[in-house]
Amino acid sequence: MAKVRIFTTPACGYCVAAKRFLTTVKHMEYEEIDVAYDPAQRSWLVEASGQHTVPQIFIGERSIGGYTDMRALDAQGQLDPLLQG
Protein backbone atom coordinates (compact mmCIF):
# COMPACT_ATOMS: atom_id res chain seq x y z
CA MET A 1 0.00 0.00 0.00
CA ALA A 2 1.17 3.49 -0.82
CA LYS A 3 1.64 6.18 1.80
CA VAL A 4 -1.16 8.75 1.65
CA ARG A 5 -0.83 12.26 3.08
CA ILE A 6 -3.65 14.80 3.22
CA PHE A 7 -2.86 18.44 3.88
CA THR A 8 -5.89 20.04 5.53
CA THR A 9 -7.31 22.90 7.56
CA PRO A 10 -9.93 22.50 10.32
CA ALA A 11 -12.88 24.29 8.65
CA CYS A 12 -12.70 22.53 5.28
CA GLY A 13 -15.66 20.49 4.06
CA TYR A 14 -13.71 18.99 1.17
CA CYS A 15 -11.03 17.88 3.64
CA VAL A 16 -13.66 16.03 5.65
CA ALA A 17 -15.08 14.47 2.49
CA ALA A 18 -11.64 13.33 1.30
CA LYS A 19 -10.80 11.73 4.65
CA ARG A 20 -14.21 10.03 4.81
CA PHE A 21 -13.86 8.69 1.26
CA LEU A 22 -10.41 7.25 1.96
CA THR A 23 -11.45 5.59 5.21
CA THR A 24 -14.97 4.34 4.43
CA VAL A 25 -14.78 3.60 0.71
CA LYS A 26 -11.11 2.81 0.10
CA HIS A 27 -10.25 1.54 3.62
CA MET A 28 -6.97 3.45 3.50
CA GLU A 29 -5.01 4.91 6.35
CA TYR A 30 -3.51 8.33 5.81
CA GLU A 31 -1.39 10.94 7.52
CA GLU A 32 -3.22 14.21 8.07
CA ILE A 33 -1.14 17.39 8.13
CA ASP A 34 -2.94 20.52 9.32
CA VAL A 35 -1.45 23.54 7.57
CA ALA A 36 -3.82 26.17 9.01
CA TYR A 37 -1.27 27.67 11.38
CA ASP A 38 1.97 26.54 9.79
CA PRO A 39 3.16 29.07 7.19
CA ALA A 40 6.30 27.09 6.35
CA GLN A 41 4.33 23.90 5.68
CA ARG A 42 1.73 25.86 3.68
CA SER A 43 4.50 27.46 1.60
CA TRP A 44 6.03 24.04 0.92
CA LEU A 45 2.61 22.70 -0.05
CA VAL A 46 2.05 25.45 -2.62
CA GLU A 47 5.51 24.81 -4.05
CA ALA A 48 5.02 21.03 -4.16
CA SER A 49 1.47 20.97 -5.51
CA GLY A 50 1.14 24.28 -7.34
CA GLN A 51 -2.14 24.81 -5.47
CA HIS A 52 -3.23 27.20 -2.73
CA THR A 53 -6.30 25.22 -1.69
CA VAL A 54 -6.89 22.29 0.65
CA PRO A 55 -7.13 19.44 0.79
CA GLN A 56 -4.06 18.52 -1.16
CA ILE A 57 -3.56 14.79 -1.38
CA PHE A 58 -0.28 13.03 -2.00
CA ILE A 59 0.04 9.34 -2.78
CA GLY A 60 3.64 8.42 -2.26
CA GLU A 61 5.47 11.53 -3.44
CA ARG A 62 2.92 12.31 -6.16
CA SER A 63 0.46 15.17 -5.75
CA ILE A 64 -2.94 14.09 -7.06
CA GLY A 65 -4.74 17.34 -6.24
CA GLY A 66 -7.78 17.77 -4.05
CA TYR A 67 -10.95 15.87 -3.27
CA THR A 68 -12.61 16.29 -6.67
CA ASP A 69 -9.37 15.32 -8.42
CA MET A 70 -9.18 12.17 -6.29
CA ARG A 71 -12.80 11.28 -7.10
CA ALA A 72 -12.16 11.85 -10.82
CA LEU A 73 -9.18 9.48 -10.68
CA ASP A 74 -11.38 6.94 -8.94
CA ALA A 75 -14.13 7.27 -11.57
CA GLN A 76 -11.52 6.68 -14.29
CA GLY A 77 -10.20 3.57 -12.52
CA GLN A 78 -6.82 5.20 -11.89
CA LEU A 79 -6.96 5.68 -8.10
CA ASP A 80 -6.76 2.08 -6.92
CA PRO A 81 -3.49 1.33 -8.76
CA LEU A 82 -1.94 4.42 -7.17
CA LEU A 83 -3.13 3.38 -3.72
CA GLN A 84 -1.71 -0.10 -4.21
CA GLY A 85 1.71 1.39 -4.80
Rosetta blueprint (number, residue, H / E / L):
1 M L
2 A L
3 K L
4 V E
5 R E
6 I E
7 F E
8 T E
9 T L
10 P L
11 A L
12 C L
13 G H
14 Y H
15 C H
16 V H
17 A H
18 A H
19 K H
20 R H
21 F H
22 L H
23 T H
24 T H
25 V H
26 K L
27 H L
28 M L
29 E L
30 Y L
31 E E
32 E E
33 I E
34 D E
35 V L
36 A L
37 Y L
38 D L
39 P H
40 A H
41 Q H
42 R H
43 S H
44 W H
45 L H
46 V H
47 E H
48 A H
49 S H
50 G L
51 Q L
52 H L
53 T L
54 V L
55 P L
56 Q E
57 I E
58 F E
59 I E
60 G L
61 E L
62 R E
63 S E
64 I E
65 G E
66 G L
67 Y H
68 T H
69 D H
70 M H
71 R H
72 A H
73 L H
74 D H
75 A H
76 Q L
77 G L
78 Q L
79 L H
80 D H
81 P H
82 L H
83 L H
84 Q H
85 G L
